[in-house]
Amino acid sequence: MPFYLIISVHRPQHMAVCSGIVDKRKVALITGVTGQVTFSICFFTEFKDGAYLSELLLCKGYEVSFELSEYTGEVVALGTLRLLDAIRTCKMEKRVKFYQASSSELYGKVSSSPQHECTPFHPRSPYAVAKLYAYWIVVNYRESYGLFACNGILFNHESPRRGETFVTRKITRAVSRIKMGLQASLLVLLSFFF
């Protein structure tokens, strides 16, 4: 039975959305609140039947990455490299499947929409540059060492699991409160935008 290992750095509270998706008997969640993904150890060897490794190395996002650019590079770019090195060093290339979650921030300043596989990357923040490094180091390890390593470029999306700090969730919550008689109108919410 394969084992799923999800690595979340800096924002473990957001991993709560996984609670209804995954079978807890087959999933381990490693979180590092400080964001120090500095290990290159052979923790994979205990997974005899292999593992699916999802890398969700996150920082606080676009704006904060300018204030903490070195930290962003350490967590996002080098964190991915260290995970790939651990797979290779432990000789688990044939037993671990690795997924790296990239961001639409890779595209940055685009000249056409929608984006597709051939759209050039033009990252515009330290976060996007770090994600681009992570993207290409996964490609490099896949081609150089034969790792089962995949990239995904994730765009913003709407879902019932989306955090309440996003504007769409604020609006839907306000509509719900209006229907329940707990709020009079959307005007309070709309004043936020002006």
ROKE-437652 format. One record per residue (C-alpha): x, z, y. Coordinates in steps of 0.05 Angstrom, whole numbers, plus 5000, padded with zeros to 4 digits. Each point is the difference from the previous one (the first is absolute). Example, Ala and Ser with C-alpha at 12.3 -4.5 7.8 and 13.67 -1.06 7.14 Angstrom:
[[5246,5156,4910]]
[[5027,4987,5069]]
This chain:
[[5000,5000,5000]]
[[5032,4979,5067]]
[[5010,5052,5053]]
[[4986,4988,5074]]
[[5047,5031,5050]]
[[4980,4997,5073]]
[[5052,5017,5053]]
[[4971,5022,5067]]
[[5046,5022,5056]]
[[4981,5035,5065]]
[[4924,4994,4994]]
[[4980,5031,4934]]
[[4932,5020,5028]]
[[4981,4926,4999]]
[[5012,4997,4926]]
[[4936,5039,4989]]
[[4964,4933,5000]]
[[5030,4988,4931]]
[[4963,5058,4970]]
[[4940,4959,4979]]
[[5040,4938,4979]]
[[5052,5023,4951]]
[[5000,5038,4934]]
[[5038,5064,5016]]
[[5025,5005,4929]]
[[5041,4937,5010]]
[[5020,5008,5073]]
[[5054,5040,5036]]
[[5003,5004,5075]]
[[5066,5016,5032]]
[[4995,5018,5074]]
[[5054,5017,5049]]
[[4973,5028,5065]]
[[5068,4994,5033]]
[[5007,4928,4978]]
[[5067,5010,4966]]
[[5001,4949,4944]]
[[5073,5013,4985]]
[[4997,5003,4925]]
[[5029,4949,4953]]
[[4989,5039,4936]]
[[4976,4981,4931]]
[[4932,5032,5001]]
[[4972,4937,4968]]
[[5031,5014,4932]]
[[4945,5050,4981]]
[[4948,4944,5002]]
[[5012,4972,4931]]
[[4944,4948,5004]]
[[5021,4976,5069]]
[[4972,5012,5069]]
[[4966,4965,5057]]
[[5034,5021,5064]]
[[4963,4990,5065]]
[[5041,5010,5063]]
[[4959,5023,5059]]
[[5056,5021,5047]]
[[4964,5011,5065]]
[[5018,5025,5069]]
[[4951,5016,5055]]
[[4997,4927,5020]]
[[5018,4950,5053]]
[[5005,5044,5063]]
[[5036,5058,4967]]
[[5051,4954,4968]]
[[5029,4986,5069]]
[[5011,5074,5011]]
[[5027,5013,4930]]
[[5032,4933,4983]]
[[5057,5028,4958]]
[[4953,5045,4961]]
[[4953,4940,4989]]
[[5057,4959,4972]]
[[5022,5057,4955]]
[[4932,5011,4970]]
[[4970,4931,4996]]
[[5061,4954,4990]]
[[5051,5044,4964]]
[[4946,5038,4963]]
[[4979,4935,4966]]
[[5073,4983,4984]]
[[5011,5069,4969]]
[[4939,4993,4955]]
[[5023,4931,4976]]
[[5071,5026,4989]]
[[4972,5058,4959]]
[[4963,4950,4955]]
[[5062,4958,4991]]
[[5049,5059,4992]]
[[4955,5031,4947]]
[[4997,4933,4963]]
[[4924,4999,5005]]
[[4995,4928,5024]]
[[4957,4979,4941]]
[[4957,5062,4999]]
[[4981,5013,5072]]
[[4954,4956,5042]]
[[5012,5010,5075]]
[[4951,4984,5056]]
[[5022,5002,5073]]
[[4945,5005,5052]]
[[5019,4960,5062]]
[[4961,4993,5064]]
[[4970,4943,5041]]
[[5047,5028,5053]]
[[5053,4955,4967]]
[[4968,4940,5035]]
[[5003,5033,5069]]
[[4995,4945,5052]]
[[4965,4943,4965]]
[[4990,4929,5024]]
[[4941,4984,4955]]
[[4943,5036,4965]]
[[4983,5016,4947]]
[[5067,5018,4969]]
[[5020,4975,4931]]
[[5060,5001,4952]]
[[5039,4950,5043]]
[[4987,5033,5067]]
[[5068,5022,5028]]
[[5014,5074,5011]]
[[5012,5024,5071]]
[[4999,5076,4997]]
[[4992,5035,5068]]
[[5013,5073,4985]]
[[5051,5043,4962]]
[[4944,5014,4949]]
[[4988,4925,4989]]
[[5075,4986,4995]]
[[5008,5057,4949]]
[[4941,4972,4960]]
[[5032,4931,5003]]
[[5065,5028,4972]]
[[4960,5033,4944]]
[[4964,4935,4986]]
[[5064,4960,4994]]
[[5038,5052,4960]]
[[4944,4999,4949]]
[[5006,4924,4996]]
[[5075,5007,4993]]
[[4996,5051,4944]]
[[4947,4959,4963]]
[[5044,4938,5002]]
[[5067,5033,4990]]
[[4984,5052,4947]]
[[4936,4974,4968]]
[[4958,5059,5022]]
[[4925,4995,4996]]
[[4994,5012,5074]]
[[4942,4974,5043]]
[[4985,4999,5074]]
[[4932,5005,5032]]
[[4987,4987,5073]]
[[4941,5044,5020]]
[[4955,4988,5059]]
[[4952,5048,5032]]
[[4934,5004,4964]]
[[4935,5037,5002]]
[[4979,5047,4945]]
[[4961,5065,4991]]
[[5068,5031,4986]]
[[5028,4981,5068]]
[[5023,5059,5042]]
[[4956,5030,5054]]
[[5052,4988,5054]]
[[4986,4924,5000]]
[[4950,4973,5050]]
[[4955,4968,4948]]
[[4992,5067,4965]]
[[4987,5035,5067]]
[[4944,4951,5013]]
[[4968,5005,4931]]
[[5004,5076,5003]]
[[4966,4999,5069]]
[[4945,4955,4974]]
[[4989,5047,4942]]
[[4997,5060,5047]]
[[4949,4964,5044]]
[[4957,4985,4939]]
[[5003,5074,4979]]
[[4982,5022,5071]]
[[5067,5033,5012]]
[[5021,4953,5056]]
[[4959,4964,5053]]
[[5037,4934,5010]]
[[5065,4962,4993]]
[[5015,5011,5074]]
[[5046,5058,4986]]
[[5040,4957,4953]]
[[4999,4939,5045]]
[[5027,5040,5059]]
[[5063,5008,4958]]
[[5014,4925,5008]]
[[4992,4996,5076]]
